[in-house]
Amino acid sequence: MTYDYNTLEFYKVIEAVKSYTKTEYAKSKIDDLDIELTYEAIKRRNAEVKEAFDIAVKLGDIPLGGLVAVKDTIKRAQSGGILEATELNDVVGLLDAGSNVIRFQKDIDGLKYNDPYLMEYIKNIVEPKALKTNISLAISKDGKVVDNASRELFTVRRSIQSLENRLRTKLNELLNSKASMLTEPLIVQRDGRFCLPVKIEYKNTFKGIVHDVSSSQTTAYIEPEAAVEIANQIEAFRAKERKEVLAVLKSLSLLVSAEAEVLLNNLELLTILDVIFAKALHGKERDYSFANVNETSEFNLKRAKHPLIDADKCVPIDIYLNKKNRVIIITGPNTGGKTVALKTTGLLHLMAYYGLMVPVKEDSEFGLFDSILADIGDEQSIEQSLSTFSGHMRRIVAILEQVSFNSLILLDELGSGTDPKEGSSLAIAIIEYLKNSGAAVICTTHYSELKTYAYTSDGIMNASVEFNTDTLMPTYKLLLGIPGKSNALEIAGRLGLSPKIIERARTEVENNTNESGALMSNLEDEMNAYKEKEEELQKRLEEAEHKVHQLNKEKLNLVKQTDKIISDAKKEAENIIEDAKKESSRLIQEIKNMSSENFKEHELIELKRKSNNLKVNAKEEAIFEEEFNEGDYVYVKSYQKYGSIRTIRKNKYTVTIGNFDIDFKKEELTHAEKPKEKKKKETRMSGYNPASHAELSLDLRGKRAEEVNYLMDQYIDQCLLGNLKEVSIIHGFGTGTIRKMVQEYLKNCPSVKSYRYGGEGEGLNGVTIVYFK
């Protein structure tokens, strides 16, 4: 299989897609174009992207925050290497991403979508919780091994802290007692040792070790004798500290090694999901459509746009090839859009094969070609002494060597750069050869001989890019079935050339035009006339559709107004009758009180029953008798909401409103115009999404008490934005002050459903597990 990625600028599209990924590993995976391009593989890729798109519309981007390229790190641990603390944090990032996606699956399940391909990836992600807990308890967020990582490390660091305090006290005493011998009352470091700045004249009398002398020769930096022993003890404990830190890192690296296969598999699955969602988000942001690829070499692209041209400026084209027509010859003026039509066709096919959404109308179809070969642009080379013609011929020769019955060939300005007669003859011969090979061919040309060739040959269709002779500008519209005209005489006349010269030139053209040329010119005029009629009919059709849209809108507004009038009338009537009920009860009571002898009790009861039964029986009559089908977009009058009919059973209509399916009666519904989804302008910050960056744990170890509430506020907000359901607060064992503050905060937080201490493998009482509502 051969595809001309460079000529069609496919790599520029790939670069745009890569900006939506989270990791360098995903970017490299997108760069890899050596993938399976069978029909089944292409179909699956496009189905995966559609599933991701549907999920992204409802839930946003997949939460992969914290995921970094850790493949080499894991393999190094697997081969016995000792990982750095920051690398272990990268492993935690991978674990967090996996946990986030597993939780995200529950939200996806709630949508009740049929997404078997993505579920296949997600359900194979394994969550080694014990590994994450062990690393998180030993390594801080800023990549440092914490004191509590081991009992030995805790003891060593406490000893260092105690010795440093003693050393500081001793030096402060010397600052006061030896002040007259010092240039200034400061403690400085030289060669990693604490020194005092002693005046140079006391250099020999001040007891200690000289580590440095100032450049001015006025100050000697001396480590006091009284501090040397303490400093030596600190150095000894520092060596022990480094040994204990290495032991902790080695122990954690062994745990990573034990889970290496699981971690590498998780990384691969998460990277695949990252790539799929990047493709979906790329298409979603640009309002592209899903690609429909068939198993034949026929295609029909409707309203297709070149993806690298500004969507607001790019004129859409319709282009197709089928069994009847295997070749299209496009003619027309320079810079009129001929080359863009070639590139659009080839580039959109490549995008479809790689599972990318494409800028076409939804019902477009792509063919399946085993090669897409292009000769587009000027290949003139001074260095190789090649002319434009030679450059084109070199590439065409290479194409002819690779062509098959299932190739798509794109040729720009075929036969140009040489004598017109020879060039047109050569172009016809090449097209004939490619056509006989069974390949699909689209080529552009200026030669009128090729237009005649297309008219007189089966399986070849003329096409042109439209030119507006009033504005003297191309419209960039592709007209299938209509050959292009040079319009040279019309343009010259509008630019002010003498009418006599124009008339003389017209006579010359007529004299040089043979019978077949004249016939073709007449056919062109007829086809242009039909095209104008078609455009007029299309315009009328669009006007009619607009009127229908307006009528539907007015009908819906009328239904809403009628519903409001009926609702207001019912409320008013019910208020009147409620007042009447109260009045009748009052009168009955008065009558009973006035003379119970003159009235029978059962008559009073009957009178009261009738008064209680008074109510409004305002039966709503449908203004429009409407029929509904499954899939219709409707307005639900009773809920004042819009939705789509999912199922119909007798008079029971199940309507999907948002994420809910609700049953209604027919009279509660009316047809509505489905709103077009507005393209949102987003300010993207490196693909930032709160759900993608919400951490699954907050580490408060080493934090001051006054920081806790502020950090908890920030973290809880992040969790709620990220739609997390379960997180861990790491407070350690210590004195219990931070733990009490955390649990006091959680007790008063309205967003928290419940919380508990960590279990086995979760950090025990050093961790609080939080569940959100």
N, C-alpha and C positions, 0 to 999 in steps of 0.2 A: 504494500500500500504506500502510495506517494502523495503527499499533500504539500502544496506550495505555500507554507506558512509565512515565509518572509515577504514574498511578493504581495500577498493578501493582507499583510500587517496584522496577523493573528496575535503576535506577541504583544502588541499594544493593548489589545482587549484583555489578554492574560494579566498584564500589569495592573489594569484597573480592578480586576477581580481580586488580585493578591492584597489590595489595600483593605479588604474586608476580613482577612484572616487574623488570627491571634498570635501565631507562632511562625518562626522562620522555617520550621519543619513543614508546616502546611504550605508555605509559599513555595518551597522546593518541590513539594508534591504536585502543586499546580503547574510548575514549570516543566514537569516531566510529561512530555507529549507522547511517550512510548507506551500507550495504553491500548487495550483491546477495543477494536472498532467494528465488532460484529453487530448485527441488528439487535440481538438480545442484550448485549452490553450497553449499547446506546439507549435502548428502551429503558433499561434499569436506571442508568444515570439520570435521565430526564424525569423518571418517576420519583427518584430520591429527592431531586431538587423541588419537585412539586409538593412533596410531603413537607419538606423544610419550609417552603414558602407559606403553606397553609398554617403551619405552627407559628412562624414568625409574625404573620398578620395578627394572630390572636394573643400570643404570649411574648413576642419580641425575640431577640437573638438568644441563641443557646448559651447558658452561663459557663464559660470556660475561663473565667478570671483566675490568674495565678499560673496558668499553664505556660511552661517555657520549654525550650528544646533541651531535654534531659537524657536523650538517648545515649550519648557518649558517656555521661555521668553514670548511668545505670550499668552500662557494659563494663566500665572501669571497676565498679564495685563487684560486679560478677566475676571479674578476673582477679580479685583479691586486693584491689586498690583501696586506700583509705580516703574517704571523701572529706572535703572541707565542710565547715558548718553551713556556709552559704549554699553549697551544693545540696546538702541535706534539706535545706529550706526549699530548694527547687523541687525536690522529690515530694515534699509536702504540698507544693503548688499543684503537682500532678494529681496527688491524692484528693485534694480539695476539688479540683475540676471534675474528677470522676464522681465524687459525692454529690456535687452540684447537679450533674447531669442525671444521676440516679433519682434525685429528688425532683428534678425537672420532668422526669418521666411521669410522675404522679399527676402533674398539671396537664401533661399531654393526654394521659388516660382520661382525664375529666372532660376533654373536648370530644371524646368518642369518635375520633377520626380513624379511618382505616389507613394506617401507616406501617405496613409490615417491614419495609426495607430499613427504616430508621430504627424501629424497635429491635431488629436483628442485631444492630450494632450496640444499642444501649443496653440490652439485656445481657450482653456478653462482658460488660464492664464489671470488674470485681472490686470490692471495697475492703482492702486490708486495714481495718480500723486500728488494730493493735500497733502497727508500724507507725501510723500517723501520731498516735498518742505518745509512743516512746520518743519519737523525734521532737514533737512539740514540747514535751516536758523537759527535754535536755537542751534544746536550741532556742534562743530568743528570736523574735521577728527580725532583729537587725543582724542576725548571723553570728551570735556569740554563744559559747557554751555556758549555761547558767550554773550558779553555785550548787544548786540541788541536783545536778546531773548525776552525781555520785556522792556517797558519804565521804569518801576520801578527799574528793575535790572540795567539798564543803569545809572540811577540817583544815585543809591546806590554806584555802583563801581566808579563813577566819584568822589563822596564824599570821598570814601576811598582813592582814588589816591591823592586827594587834601590834605587830612589830613596826609597821609604818607610823602608827600613832605614837609609839615610844620614841621613834626616831624624830618625828616632828616636834614632840615635846622637848627632847634634848637639844635640838637645833634652836628652838625658840628661847630656851634658857641661855644658850650661848650668845644669841643675838643681843640679849639684855646685858649679860655679864662681860662680854667682850666688845661692847659697842664702840669703844674708843679706838679699837684696833681695826675696825671695818670701814670700808669706803662708803657703804650704805647698808641699812638694815634689811638685807634680802637673803632668801635661800634660793640658790640657783643650781642647775644640773650641768655637770660636765662628765662626759663618757658614761652617762647613765647613773652617776653617783651624785648625792646631794652635797653641795659645797657652800662655803661662806666667802664673800668677797673681802679679802684681807688686804690692808694697805701693804705696799711692797716692802716698807721698812720693817714690818713685823713678820716677814716671810719665814725667817729662820727661828723666831721665838714662838710663833703660833704652832702648837703641836698638832700635827696631822699630815695628810698626804697632799702634795701639790699636784693638781690635775691640769692646770692651765694658767697662763699669764696673759693679761690684756695686751693689746697691740701698743698701747701707750706706755706699757711697762710701769703702770702705777698700781695695778691690782693683781694679786695672786689669788686664784680660786683654790681654796684648800678644803679638803674633806677632814673635819675635826676628828681627832684621835678617838674621842668618846663615841663618835657615831660609826666608826669603821666596823666594829664588831657587829652592831645591829644591822648595818647594811649588808654585811657578809651573810648574816642569817637570812635576811630577806632574799638574797640571790639564791641561796640554797633552796628556799621554799619555792622560789620562782621556777627552778628546775623541776621540782616535784610537781608543781602546777602544770607545767608543759607536758609532763609525762602522764598525768591524770587526764588532761584534756585529750591527748592522743589516744588514751585507752577508751575514753567515751566515744570518740569519733570512730575508732576501730570497731567497737561493739555495735554502733548504729550502722556502720557500713556493712557489717556482716548480716544484719537484719534486712538491709536493702538487697543484698546479694541473694538472700533466701527467697525474696519475693520478686526477683528480677524478671522472670518470665511473665508474671502477672502484670508488673509495671510496664514492661515493653508492649505487651498486648493492649493494655489500657491506653498507652500513648498512641499506638497505631489507630485504635478505634476512635479516640477523641480527635485525632488529626483528620481522619476521614470525615467525621461530623463537622469539624471546623471548615473543611473544604466545601462540603455540601451546603452548609449555611452561608458561606461566603458567596457561592454562586447564586443562591436564592436572594440574598440581600442585594447583590449587584443588580439583578433583574428587577427586584421590587422597587428599588430607589429610582430606576429609570422607566418604570411602568412598561416593562417588556412582557411578552407573552411566552407561554410554554411551547417548546418545539414539538411538532408532530412529524416524526420521521417514518416513512413507509419503506417497504422492502424492495421497491422498484427503483429504476433510474429516472422516474418522472417526478416533477415537482411543480408546485403552483404557489408562488409567493405573492401575497396580497398586502398592499400598503407597506412594503418593505423599506426600511431606512438603513443607511450606512451607520453603524454604531459609533464611528469615530468622528462623525460630523454633528455639530450642534443640532439637537433634536428639533429645536424651534425653527431652524433655518433649512433643514434637510427636507427636500421634496420626496414624498413616498412614491414608490413605483410598484407596478404589477408586472410580473414576468413569469412565464411558465414554459415548460417543455414536456411533451408527452410522446406517445408512440407515433402519432400522426406527424408531428413536427419535432424533429431532433436537432434542427439547426436554426439559430436566429442570427440574422445579419442586421446590425444596427448602423444607421447612417444619420448624419446631422452635423451641425456646426461644431467647431472646436469649443472647448469649455462648456459644452451643452449638457454634459452629464453622461456621455457614453461610457467613459472609463469607470465612473462611479457605479454605473449599473452592473458592469462586469465584476468589480470588486465586491459590491454588495451581495451579489448572488453567491460568489465563492466563499466570502467571509462568513456569511450567515449559516451556510452549510457546515463549516468547520465548528462554529459555535454550537450548533445543534448536536453535532457528534460528540462534543465534549460536555454535554449536559448543561449548557448555558441557556438562559432565557434569551429570547431574540426579539428585535423590534419589528414585528410583523403583526398582521391581523390574526386573531385567534384561530381561524379556520384554514390557515395556510398549511401547506404540506411540503416536506423536504424529501428529496430523493436520497437513495443510498448509493454512493459512488465509492469504488475502491481506490480511486485516485482523482485529485483535483489539480490540474496542471495549468499554469498561466504564463502567458507572455504579455506583460503589461509594463509600459514605460519605455523610456529610451535607454538602450544599452550601449550607447556610443562610448568608446574608450580610446583616448589619445595614446595611452600607454601601450595598448595592444594593437594600435593602428587599425581599429575596427570602426567602420561607419555605422550609422543608425541601422541601415539595411542589414549589414553583416551581424550586428548584435542581435537583431530580431531573428535572423536565420539560424544563428547558433542555438538559440533557445528553442526554436521550432523543431530543429533537428533532434534535440534532446527529447522534446515532447513526443515526436513521432516514434521514437525508439521505445517509449514507455506506454504509449496509448493502448487501451483495451476496449472491449465492447461496453465496459461499465465505467468509463472515464467521463469526467466533466472537463471540457477544454475551454479556456477563456483566452481569446486572442485579441489584442488591441492594435488597431491600425494595421491589419493584415496586408502585407505586400507593399507597405509604404517605404519611402526612402530610395526609390529607384524609378526608372521610366514607367509612367502610368500604364502604358499598354502591357508591358512585361509584368509589372507589379500586379495588375488586375488578373492577368492570365494565371500567374503563379498562385494568387490567392484562391481562385476558383479551383485549381488543381488540388491545393492543400485541403480545402473544405470538402471536396469530392472524396479524397482519400479518407479523411476523418469520418465522414458520413458513412462510407462503405464499411468502416471498421466497427460501426455500431455505437460510437461515442456520441455523447451529447455535446453540442458546440454552440458557443455564443461568441461572435466576433464583431468588431467595429471596423468601419471603413469609410473612405471618402469616394470610392470608385463607384460611378453609376453603373458600370458593367455588372457589378455584384448584385445590384438591385434587379436588373433584368434577369440575371441568373436565378435569383430567388423566385421571381415570378414564374419562370419556365421550368422549375424543378420541383419534384415532389419532396415533401418532408422538410422544406426550408421555408421559413417565415421571415418576411421583411419587418423591420421595426425602425423607429426613429425617435430622436429627442426633439421635442417641440420648440419652435422659435417664434417669438412674437414680432411680426414685421412692423407693428406700430411703435413699440418701444425699442426695437432693434436689440432685444435681449432674449437669451434662452429662458424658457420656463422650467427646464430640467424635468419635464414630464416625459415618461417613456410611452410611446404610442405603438402598441403591437399591431402588426398587419398593415402599417402605413410606412412606406419608405420616406426617407428624408429628402428635402429639397435644399439646394444651395442658397436660394433667395438672394443671390448676389446682385441681380439687376434691381430688385426692389430696394435693397439696402443702399445701393449706390444712388438711386433716385432720391430716397429720403435724405441722403447726406448732401444733396445739392448738385449732383452731376447733371450736366446739360441733358434735357429731354431728347435732343437730336442724337446725342451719343448713345443714350439708352435705347432709342428706337433702332438705331443702326446695329447695336449689339443683339437686340432681340431678333432682327431679321437674320443675322448671321447664325444665331442659335437654331432658328427654324430651318435654315438651309442645310445645316450640318446634322440635323436630327433625322434619322431614318424612320421608316414606317413603324418598326417595333418601338422605337423611342417615343414616337408620337402617341402610339397606343398606350404605352406605359404612363405617359404624362396625363392622358385622359383618365386612365384608371386611378391615378393618384388624386386627381381632382375629384373624381366620384367618391373615393374613399374618404377624402377630407370632408366632403359634404355630409357623408353618412356619420362621420365622427362628430361633426358639429350638431347634427340631429340627436346623436346619442348623448352628447353633453347637455343639450337642452332638456332631453327627457330625464336625465339624471338630476338636473337642477330642479325640475318640477317634482320629481320623486322626493328629493330632500325637503322641498317646501311642503309637500303633503305630509311627510313624516313629522315635520316641525309643527304643522297644524294639529296633527293627531296628538302629539306630545302636549301641546297647549290645552287641547280639549280634555285630555286625561287629567291634566293638572287642575283645570277649572272644575271638572267633575269631582275630583277629590276634595277641593276646597268647599264645594257645595255640600258634599256629604258631611264634612266636618261642621259646617255652619248649621246644617239641619240637625245633626246630632246634638249640637249645643243648645239649639232652640228647644228640642224635645226634652233634653235633660233639664234645662231651666224650668220648662213648663211643668214637668213632673215634680220637681222640687217645690215649686210654688203651690201646685195642687195638693201635694202631701202636707205642706204646712197649713193650708186652709182646712183640710179634713182633720188634721191633728187638733187644730183649734176647735173644730166642730165636735170632735170626740170629747174634748175637755168640757165644752159647753153642755153637751148632752148629759154627761155624767153629773155635772153640777145641777142641772134641772131635775134629773131623776132623784138625786139626793134631797133636793128641796121638796119635791112632791112627796117623797117618803116621810120626810119630817113633818110636812104640813098635815097630811091626813092619810095614815096608813089604812084606815078603815074603808076608805072609798076606792082603794085600788088593790087588786089581787097581786100577790107576790110574784106568781109565775108570769104575769103580764109585764111586770117591771123587769124581770130577768130577761124576757124575750126582747124587750125594748133596748136593754143594755147590750145584749148580744148583737143586735142589728147595728147599733152604733159602733161597736168595736170592729165589725166586719167592713166598715167603710174604708176603702182604699182606692188608689188610682189604678185603673186598668187601661192605661194608655198603651195600646198595641202599636208598636212601630211597624210601619209599612215601608218596604224597600222602595226607594225612589227609582233605582235601576235594578232590573232583573239580570243578575250576573252569573256566569258560569266560570268555575275555577278548575284548574288542572294542577297536578303536582309540579312543584317548581315555580309556580307563579309568585311574583313579589306582591304583597298585599299590605294594606293599612288595617290594623285591628282597632276598631272604633272603641270597644270597651276599655282597651288598655292605652289607647292613643299612642301605639307603637307600630313600627314597620317590621316585617319579617317575610320569610319564604315558606310556602306550603310544602311540608315534607310528605305527608300521607293524607289520603281521603278515604274515609269509610262511612258510607251513607251520609248522615248529616254531621259527622264528626270530622273536623278539619284540624290536623296537627300542624301547628305553625312553629317554625324555629325563630325565636326572638333572642338575639345575642347568643348566649350559651345554653338557652333553655328551650325545650319542646313543650308547648302548651296546647291543649285542645280547645277549639272554639266552634260555635255554630256558624252556619253559612251567613246568616243575617248580620253577624258581627264583623264581617270582612268586606272589603271593597278593593278593587284593583288599584295598584299604585305604580308610579314610574320608578324604576330602580335607579337610584342616584349613581352618577359616575364617581368613582373613587378619585378624590383630588390628590394630585401629586404633592406630597409634603416636601417643603424645603427644610432640610435638616442641616444643622451645623454639626458636622461630625468631628469628634475629637478622638482620632485614632481608633474609630469604631467603638467609643465608650458606650457602655450600657450598664446601668446600675446592677442589673441581675448578673452581668458578666464579671463584675468586680467585687461582689459581696464575699467577704471572707467567712469561712465556717467556724472560726474560733477567734477569741480575743484574749491576748496574753497580758495579764495585769501584774505579773511577777516583777518585783523591783520598782513598782510605781508607788508614788506617795499617796497618802489617803486623800489629800485634797484634789488629786487628779482623777480619782475613780469615777465620780458622777459625771464629769465632763466627757471622759472616754466612753462611758456606758451610753450616754446620750447619743454621741456620734455613731457608735457601733450599732445600737438598736435601730436608728434611722436607716443606716446602710442595709441592715438585714431586711427591714420592711420594704425598702425600695427594691431590693433584690428578690423579694418574695420567698425568702428562706423560711422553712418550717421548723428546723432544729439546728441549734448551734451550741458551741462549748465556750464557757468562760473559764480560763485557766488562772487561778489565783494562788496556787501552791498551798502548802501546809502552813508553814511559818507560825506567827502568833495568832492567826485567825481574824485579825482586824479587817483585812481586805475581803476575806470570805463573808464576814458579817455585813459589810457595806454592800457587797454585790447582792446578797440575798435580800437585804432590806430594800434595795433599789427594785429588784425583780418583783417583790411582794406588792409594791405600789405602782408597777407599770401596767397600764390597761391593755397593752398589746400582748402581754405574756399569758399564755394559757396555763402552764405549769413549769416546775423545774425540780431537779433532783441532783444528788451527788453522782459522780461518775462511777461506773461499775468496773468490773475486772477488765483490764485492757483499755479503759477509758480515762484513767487517771485517779480513780478512787476519790477520796475527799479533797484532793487537790484541784478538782475540776467540778464545775456545776453545769449540768446539761439543761438547756432552756428550750421549751416548746412554745411556738407562737400560735395565736388564734388563727 
